Amino acid sequence: MSCNTTLLLGSVTPMPKGPRGARKNGIRKPFDPFGYWNLAPDEEALKRATVNNILDSYQRNYDIFVESVQNAVDALEQAAKTGRLGENAGDAGHPELWVILDLGKNELTVVDNGPGLPKDELVQMLVPNLSFKDRLAGTQGLRLRGHLGVGATFLAYATDYMRVSTLGEDGFLSFELSEGRSWARGGRAISQPAARPAAETCAVFNALKRGTAVTLRLGKGTRPAALSHLGATPKKWEAILRTNTAIGFVDLLGREKWSQKVKVHLVLIDGSGKETATDIPFAYPLPHSMGTFNFLDLNAYYRDHREGDPVARKYQNQDGLWRVWKKKQLFQPQKGILSHAQLPHLHHTPEAVYAFFAHSSGLFRLQNELFMRDKSQKRAIKPGVWAVAHNAVLGDAIPLNLTYAAGNEDRLFMLVQLSDARPDLGRKGIDPELEGEIKKLGEAVIRYFVDRRRHLRPAGLHAIQAADRMAQYQRIRDAEARADKSTLTDGFSLLAAPQNESEVIGLFFELLGRGELPGYRIYGVFHNATYDGIFGYRLEKGHPRALYDRESNPLGLPPSAFNRQGAVEHPPHMMEFKVCLDSLVEELSDSRSPKRFESLALVIVWEAGWKWEGIFDLTDLTEDGVVGGRELFGATHLLSRKGVEEGHTAAVIELKKALELIAGAGDAG
């Protein structure tokens, strides 16, 4: 029941080893979460019925994230607009939010560095239908989310465990509630659980001077039953949080300046306890910002062009069109899309509308795969029309039933930002009248884009183009996945272990350029030739890196390698590059191959493999007492035919081992 993450992201430093000092919990004894209802003990059935009505109003797997994140964002907005953020240690005045997902413990923790909660609010926060947010609207002018006072009740009784800790004007306060869901759903056999004093163990929270942390544990019967069912990668969770919670902040007019400073930190802990931390944007992923496509901003276009002007080639064949309308632009004579569609005046006038129109519905699938880095059928980026209230997307997409340009619904993504809409209970839907008006607006927007289809490429991608684009995206995803498992962390340009000869060649030349392998003279590297290249070698004994030292220069040369003139010299000879020595062994063992072992003086590989056993001897020059056989700087092995004592030998540089030795020497130095 903790988020013992060792990662403290953002500007709050340093990381404490435990709770700050000896914080004394202001919650001293258990209390009834519904105590302020003043109900008689025999009226517990009424409590349970009320809670179940709230639980039944929530239907989606993402509702626990919606409610927990929403409260944290409200706290950040309150702190930012009342000047309370600077009270946190190390803060630069940035609102910060942490989402910690422990897949092994099946726990979600949301932490914010907001103002914290006073005691009277904390002990009443689970009372159904009681909200303090309207009071803030009256006293501080804040328009916060969640006016109905059911979110915290839902979190407590839809999960197996809830802990709330806060640091505010009344000091440190923390309580926990266990088996809330069992009580709500289990009937009379289970007594109502009390809220009990708790000890907060989340290191992120314990580094703050003000803020709030909420931890929730899921299990059989909760929705979802397991966090891992929704996602196991940071990118998948970024997509979930930015498209389903208030982390996907929508501010089409750029009026909420405080939101531009918010930092969101995502910490994912897998079943083995390994932590992956990343920062994610505090913004909804609008389609025009996703992927390497050609999208035309019609706002910018019409600043320089008029309707009916010929369309220059650079403004044709676009993958998508997008624009933002302000309120006054929606009704602008001749140019306004509402007057164009001859719509009646709306009862809920939008503050702004964002719309994106794709040349083909398949574009959203490509964007989704690029964003989430997989081919999941569950899309984060998808067509649809959504209402936005208080800077957050509400509920599900609103379906359109077109009479004009039917069939284009799956090419439109649209957000309608409203100023006077209050979401319904639970699922955060909207009333039917408002939904009907948004449908009319969506129809008008589609008409607007269809009338400008001259800018778009033909609908659909040619099969060859689609396959090529998907192949590019797959390569990008594969490369990023490799980089996430990087083994080359010492400032190398190549981020991960080589997987082809070109990367082995690049890594070798980078080592030469860094001066890690002095003395090599490369005469050329060839393509489609029998051997990969020709090298020569000369190194003076007086070179500062020349002589071997077990600790500080483990790749150096022994004194016996230098001639009477104090140098090591080798005339030009053939060299070969391989990812693994196994590949070269297979070629040399093939009678049809033109390669001959006796022609090779140097082999550069990433790793040695094992197929040389039984055919060759591979002498490890990095072991104690064997370095005397090294005649080329950096050679980690000598390769010779098995059982031939005086036969040909080739120097082998196993880059993987060479990098380990270089790093060890750096640590020793």
N, C-alpha and C positions, 0 to 999 in steps of 0.2 A: 504494500500500500504506500509506495513511495516512488519518487522520480529521482533516484540517486544517480542522476546523470553527472558525469565528471566534466561535461562541457558547459561552460557558462558563456553564452554568446552575447555579442553586443558590447556596450561600453561599461557594463557593470563589472568592475574588477576590484581586488583580486578574488579568486574563488576561495571561499572559506572551506575548511575541512569539516565543519559541522555548523549547527545553528549559530547565528551571531550572538555571542555572549550567552547569558542565561535568560532568554526571553520568558517572561512569566505570562502564562495564558490568562486572559481576562475572563475566559469561560471556565468557571470553577467547578461546576456540577452539571449533571445531565438536565436537559430541559425538554419539554413537550414542544415539538415543532409547530403544533397548532395551538399553543397555549393562549395566544392572543384572540382566539375565537371565543374563549370562555364557554366552551361546550361542556355539558355534563358527561361523566365517564360513560354512561350508557348510550351516548349519542355517537359512539365511534363508527357506527355503520354509516352515518351521514358523512363523516370525514372520508371513509373509504370510497363511498359513492362519488363524492366530489372529485377525489383524486383520479378515480377510474375514468370519469368523464373527460378529464384533462388528458390522461394517457391515450384514450381512444381517439382524441382529436389529432394525434401525431401518427403519421402513417409511413414516413420515409426512413431509410437507413441512415440518413445524414442528419436527422433532427437533433441528436445529442451534440453534434459539432456545431450546428446552427445556433443553438441556445447558449452553449458555453462560450463560443467565440464572440457572439453578439454582446454578451455582458462585458467581456473584456474590452471590446472595441468601444463600448459606451464609456467605460471607465477611462480609457485613454483620451477620448474626446473631451470628457469632463475635465481631466487633468490638464490637457493642452490648452483649453479655452479659459481655464481659471488660474493658470500659471503655477500649477503645483508640481510639475515634473522635475524641476531642478532640485527637489529635496532628496532625490536618490543618490547614493554614493557613486561617484564617477560619471554621473549623467551629464550629457551635453545638451540636455533639454529635449532629447528625442523620446517620443512615445515608443515603447517596446512591448512586444507580445511574443511569448514563447508557446509553441504547441509541441508537447512531448508525447510521443506515441510509443509505448512499451508493448511490443507485440507478444513478448514472452509472458508478461504479467497481465496482458489484456487490459491495460490501463491507459487512459487519456488524461493528461494534465495540461491545463491552460493557465498561464501566468501572465499578468500584466503589471506594469509599473505605474498604475494609476493612483488615485488618492486613497485607496482603501475604503473600507466600510466602517461606519460608526456601529457601536454595539447594538443599538436599538434596531437598526436595519438588518444586521446579521442574524439576530435571533428571530426575526420575523420573516426572513427571506423565503422560507418554505411554506408560508401561509398562502393558500390558493387565492388568486384574484386580488392580491395586495401588491401594489407597485408604488415605488417611490420616485419613478421617473417623471411622472407628471408634475410632482412637486418641484423637481429640478427645472422643468420647463417654466414654472411660474416664478421661481426665485432667481434663477440664473440664466433664463432665456435659452436653455439647451433643448434641442429637439432630439431626444434619444429614442432608441428602438425599444420594443418590448413593453408597451404601456399596460398590457393586460395582466401582468403579474402572475403568469402561469409557467414561465420558463424554468425557474429554479425548482418549482414543485415537480415539474416533469422530470428534470434531471435526477432529483433525489429518489423518485419512486419508479422510474423506468430502468434503473440500474441496480446492481448488487451492492454497490458501496459508493459513498460520496464523502469527500472531505473538502471543507472550505476553510482556508486560512487567509487572514487579512492583517495588514499593518496600516493603520490610519490614525485618526485623531484620538481614538481610544486605545491605542497601543496594539499589542499582538493578541489576536483572537483566533481560535481555531476549534472547529467541531467536526465530528464525523457521524454519519448515519449509515448503519448496516442493515441489509435485508429489507430495504424500503419496498422493492418490487414484490418480494415474497408476501409482505403484509398486504399490499394493495390488491394483489391478484389471488392471494391464497385463502381468503375467507376468514371466518371467525376463529379458526384453530390457531391463528398466529396473532400475537399481541402487537399492538402498535409500537414500533421501535422509538426509543428516545434518541435525541441528539446528545452526543457525549463529548467531553473535552478531548482534544486530539493533540498529538505532537507532530508538527510539520517536519518532514524529512527531505523536502525538495530543495536541493542546493541552490537552484536558481532563485527561488523565492527567498531563501534565507540570506541571500546577498543583497537584498533590497532594503531600503528604509521605509518605503511605502509601496503598497501594491496588494494584489490578491491572487491566490492560487486556488484552482478547483481541480480536484482529482476524482475521476469516475472509473469504476471497474465494471467491465462487462462480463457476461457469462451466458449460460444456456437460458434461453427465453428472452434475452434482451435483443434489441434491434439496433445495430447488428449483434450477433452472438459473439463474434470475434473480430478484432480490428484487422487481422491478417486476411479476412475474407474480402475486404475492400481494397487492400493494396499492401505491397511489401517493399516498394521502392520510394525514394524521396520524390521522384517525378510524378508518380501516381498520386501520392498524397498532396503534392502541390496542386495538381489538377482538381482533386476533390475539394480542397479548402478554398481555392480561388473561385470555383464555380458554384459552390454550394453554401458558403458562409460569408460573413461580413468581411473576411479577409479579401474577398473579391469586391473591393470598394469601388463604387461607381460615382464619379463626379464629372459629368460631361462638360460642365461649364467652368471647372477649375476654381470653384469658389472656396472649397474646404482646404485652405492652405496647410492646416495642421496635418492633414492626411499625407502630404508629400514628405513629411519627416518620419513617418512611422516605419519602424524596422520590425519585420516578422522573422522569427527564427524557428525553424523546424528541426526537431531532433527525433530521429527514428532509431529505436533500439530493437534489434532483432531477437530471435529466440535464444541466441547464445550470449546475449548481453552486449554485443558489438554496437557501438553508437555511430550514426552518420548524421552530421549536422550540416545544414545549409540555410542560407537566407532566401526567402521568397518574396516577390513583390506584393505590396499591399494594394492590389488593383485587380479588377476583373480582366481576364485575358481576352481582349477584344480581337476579333478575327483579323482585322487589318494589320495587327502587330505580330501575327503568327506566321513563321516560315519565310522562306526566301522566294516569294512570289512577286508578281507585278500588280500592285494595287493602286488605283487612281483615287486620290483625295479630291472629291468634287468641290469641296469648299475652296480649296486652293485653285482648282482649275477654273472655277467661275469668277475668281478675282481677276483673271487675265483674259477670259473669253466670254463671249455672249452666246445665248441660245441661238442655234441655227448656223453658227460659224462652222466652216469646214474643219473636220477633225484631222489634225496632223498625225503622221504615222506613229510618232512616239506616244500618242495618247490612244492608240488603237491596240487591239489584241491584249487587253488587260485580263488578268486572272480574276479581278473583282473590283467593284466600285464601293466607295463608302463616303459618308458625310454625317455631319452633326447639324441639326436644326435647333436654333434657339426658339423660344416661345413666339417672339414677334415674327420670325421667319416662316413659321407654320401657316400663318394667316396673311402673309404678305400678298397684296394684290398681284395677280398674274404669275408671280413666282412661288407663292405659297402652295404647298401640296394639298392643304385642306380645301382651299378655295378651288383648286384645280379639280378635285373630286366632288365639288359641290356638297360638302358635308355640312350638317347642322353644327351649331356651336356646341362644344363639348362642355359637360358639367365639371369635369376634372381636367383643367387645362394643363398639359405637360409643361414642365420647366424646360425640357430639352428632349430630343429624340436622336438616338444613334442608330444608323442602319448600315448594314453591309450586304451587298448583293454579289453572289459568286457567279462565275460564268457557267459553273456546273455544280450539281449537288455533291459530286465526288470530291470536290476540293476540300470540303469539311472533313472527310475521312482522312485525306492526306495530312491535313493540319493536325488532326487528332493524334495520328500515329507519330508525327514529329514531336508534338508537345509531350505526349505521355511515354514516348519511346517504346511502344509495343503496339500490337495489332488487336487490342481489346475491342470487343463489340460495344462496350460501354464508352460512350463518347463524352469527352469534356467539352469539346468545341463542336457545336451542332446547330443546325438551323432552328429557328423558332422566334417567337415574339414574347418578350417578358416585360412585366411591370417592375419598376424600381421605386421603392419608397425609402426615405431616410438613407439613401446611398447604398442600399442592398437590394439584390434581385429577390423578388417574392415568388415563392411557390414554383409551379411547373409552367411550361410553355403554354401560351394561349393559342389554340388552333385557329387557323384561318380557313374560311370557306369562300373561295374566290368565284366570282362570276366573270370577272375580266382577268385575262392572262392566267387562267387556271392551269395548275401544274408547276407554277413557279414558286410555290410555298416553300419547297425544300431548298431554295437558293437564297432565302432571306434570313438574316439574323438581325434582330431589332430590340433595342432597349428603350422603354418609355419612362423617363424619369419624372416622377410626380412629387408635388410638394404637399398635397393635402389628403393623401390616401393613408388610411390606417388598416394594416393587415388584419385578417380574421384570426380567430383562435387557432392555436396549434400549427397547422400546416402553412400558415402565413399566406393564405389565398387572398383574393380580392372579391368585392361584391359583383354580382352579375351585371349591373348597369355599367360599371367601370370596365369590365371585361368586354362588353359589347362595343363600347366606344373605342377601346384599343384595337379591336378587330377591324373597325372601320378605318382607323388610322393605318393599320398594317396593309389593308387593301390599297389605300392611296399611295403608300410608299412603294409597293410593288409596281403600281402603274407608273410612278415616277421613274423607277429604274428601267423598266421595260422600254419606256420611251427613249432611253439613253443607251440601248444595247449596242449601238454602233461603236461604243468604246470597248466592248468585250470581245474576247476570242470566241469562236464558235463553241456552243455548249458541248461539254464532254471533251475528254482528251483522246487523241488517237491512241490505239492500243500500244504502239511502240513508244510513244511519248510517255504514256502512263507507266509502262514497265521501266523505262529508263529513269523516270523521276523517283519511282519507288526504290529502285536499286540505289540511287544516290542517297536517299533518306536512310535506307538500311545500312549503308556504309557509314553514314554519319553516326547512327545509333551504335553500331558495332564499335566504331573508333572511340566514342565517348565511354562506352562500357569498359573498353580496355583501359582507357585513361583513369577510370574510377578505381581500377585495380593496379595502379601504377607501381612498378618496381624500380623505376629510374627517378629518384627524387633528389638527385644532387645537382640540379640545375641543368639537366640535359634537355635538348630540344625535343628528343623523342620521349614521349610520356610513359610508354609501356614497353614491355619486353618485345623485341623484334619478332615478327611473324613471317617475314619474307626476306630474300637476299638484299633487296634494295635498302631495307631498314638496317640490316647488319652492316652494309657498306656505309650508310650514313652515320651510324654510331661509331664505327671505326674511324672515319675521317674527322668526326667531332673530337674524338680522343686525341687524334694527331693535332688538331687545331688548338686544343687546350694544353698541349705540351705534355700530356700524360704518357705518350709513347714516343720518346725522342729517337732520332736517327733514321727514320724510314724515309725513303725517296720513292715516290710513286710515279712510274713512267707512264702509266695509263690503266684505265679500267675499261673493259671491252664488253660489247653486247653481241650475243650470238656467236661467240668464239669458243674454241675448245676450253681455254682457261680464262678466268675472269680478269686477270690483270698481270702486270709486271712490276716488280719492285726491286730496288737496290737498298743497300744499307751502309751507313757510316756513322760511327759515334766515337768521339774522342774521350779518352779516359778522364780528362780534366773537366768534362761536363758535370755540372752540379748534381745531376740526377743519374749519372752513369753507374756508379758502384752500388751493388746490392747491400741492403741493410734489412734485417728481418723485420724490424719495427717500423722504420721510417721510409724505406724504399724497397718493398718486397718484390717488385717487378724488375729491379735493377740487375746488372750483369756481374758475374763473379770476376775477380782480377784475372783468372786464367783465360778469360775470353779475349783479352786484349793482346795484340801483337807487340813486337819489340818497339814499334813506333808509338805505342800507347793508344791504339785505335782498334776498333772492330770494323771490318769491311767485308761486304758481300757484293759480288757483281750482280747485275740484273738477272732476275729469275722469275719463274711463274708463281702466281699466287691464286688462291681459290677462296670464295666466300660461300658460306652455307649457314642456314639457321641452326641446323643440327649436324654434327659430324656423321650421323647415321646416313644422311643423304649422300655424302661423298663416298662412304664405304659401299653403299649399294651400287653407285656408278662404277667404282673401281673393281667391283666384283662381277660386273657385267662384261662379258667378252666382246659385246658389240660396241661398247663405249670407247671413244677415241682417247679418253683420259688415261694417263699412265702415272702411277704413284711416283715413279722415279723422276718425273718431270717437275714435281711440286716441291718448293722449298718452304712455303708458308701457307697455312690454312687458318682462316679466321672464321670462327663460329660463335653462335650465342651460347650453346651448351653442347657437351660432349656426347650425350646419348649413351648407348650400350651396344650397338650392333658391331662395333669394332672387335668385341671380345671373340676370341677363337680365330680371328683372321689377322688382327694387328695387335701389337703391344702399344699401350698408351702410358707413357711414364709421366707421372705428376711432378712437375718441377717446383711446385709450391710447398712440397713436403720437406721437412728438415733433412739436410744432408744431400739433397738431390740437385740443388740449384747449379752445381758445377757443370751440368750439361747444357745450360742455357747459353745460347750464342746470339740470340736476338732479344733486345729489350722487350719485356712484356710477355714473352712466351710462357705459357702456363703448362704446356705438355710437349712431349716429343712423340711422334707417331712413327712406328717402324713395323715392318712385316714380322709376324710372329715366328719366333725360332731362328731368325736370321741375325746373328750377332754383329756382323760387320757390314750389314746392308745399309741401304739408303734410309735416312730419317728426314722427316719434315717437322718444322716448328709449328705448333698449334697455339693460337691465342683464343682461349675460351673467354669471351667478353664478360660473361656472367661472373666468373670467378675473378677476372681482372678488376671488375668494378668493386667487388667485395673487398679485395685487397687494397685498392686505392682509397676506398672509404675508411677502412681500418687504419691505414697509415695516416689519413687526415685526422681521425680521432686521436691517434697516438700523439700526433704533432700538437 
